[in-house]
């Protein structure tokens, strides 16, 4: 039985709490949140509620095997390293950390480590996205042109100006960093391409140019492929779209309102067909985490995956600030 503690029981944390309760090989021993009401609403037993991580570690640390981190991203690096130093496995929500430097430090900490670190990029678990991964990793096809888009409505966050997502000290950056990263990271993971440089334009909520509301990226890859990525937090509908072309056509993954994605194949002649995807094989985040620990194999989404997309994000934000095309530091 994998004995776990959960850090953060907001919306995503509550879903992870349910996964921990449902899995036959995990137990949710305790949870931490700065808001006691969140702990109550998440159904955490009164004796297992904590508002301070150190107190939890003092009282329960020797009875834990893993921590699950669902706090805002500014706190992840510290929480990851502390758990690792205590010999605990870590399942961490995305974005993994704030910047490339922190991502590289996490990669170094868990390299050749007996502890498992898994990042919650759940598209790595989705059969539609995995079909794309297999297309560009199992054969000789090479992507040549990529387009991605993610839209969502964060208007209430921006107008209220009270949500942690608009606070650089907690949310770190804006919508591309927090949500658009799903599509951007999927581009890199599915194709295995190495981004060389990026040019970006962004609109910002704050005068300091940190919390982006909309962005447009042009990415060049080492193999000569190019990509465009568009992200917006100020449109009234959630839509997600990713299309990747190669010499034999393309695959397109699209979704709306956070529903199950549709996979479409475009053949060399331009004819489209919807691909039937078996969703019964999809694992939960917790199930994939447990399997990686039990089999001592790399998890579906690794610290190295997070480092690649974080380096690209760093370069994109620098480009938006400077107006210059920026090399990606990998």
Beta strands, then each sheet from edge to edge (+ up, - down):
strand 1: 2-7
strand 2: 26-32
strand 3: 49-50
strand 4: 66-69
strand 5: 89-92
strand 6: 117-119
strand 7: 145-153
strand 8: 195-204
strand 9: 212-221
strand 10: 226-232
strand 11: 234-246
strand 12: 249-256
strand 13: 262-266
strand 14: 272-274
strand 15: 326-327
sheet 1: 3+ 2+ 1+ 4+ 5+ 6+
sheet 2: 14+ 13- 12+ 11- 7+ 10+ 9- 8+ 15-
end
